[in-house]
Amino acid sequence: MCKHRYRGCSKNKAPKLGDGIYIGPGVKIFGEIEIADNIAIGANSVVNKSFLTPNKTIGNIPAREISDKGTLGLMNLSK
């Protein structure tokens, strides 16, 4: 068992991150969680639960869904 007291702590477990994710500066991601494709995570957010629906924007402490935009349009790679 993990000796840390924060929720979602798992020893030797890493988060699973989908494709096309934007992680803002200062974001903390804790525990054995999953982040779906094309999710944007706002600066200084603390993510301690899974977000399995793609194309969302999350943020806050603790992280919650903010909008349905996600990274679509945020990262225009066609240039």
Phi, psi and omega in degrees: 000147181285138182278351178281156186257357182285151183296137176088006182289129177222128181292132177061027178243134181246151176295150175255119184251134179283188181274149173070030181273140171252125178245113181292165181296139176081007181290140175244130179237118186243139168091181180272082183236169178235139176241125183289174180294150173057040175259135174257131180248121183293155182305142176062018178283156175242113183256114181231015174215162183284148172233105189259354179266122182289167175062048178236158170248128179238158178181173176103182180230107351287163185296143175214165180290132180252318180205175179262012184281318182060215181267358179296121183089335178290314180249095179270100185267004185280352181283000000 
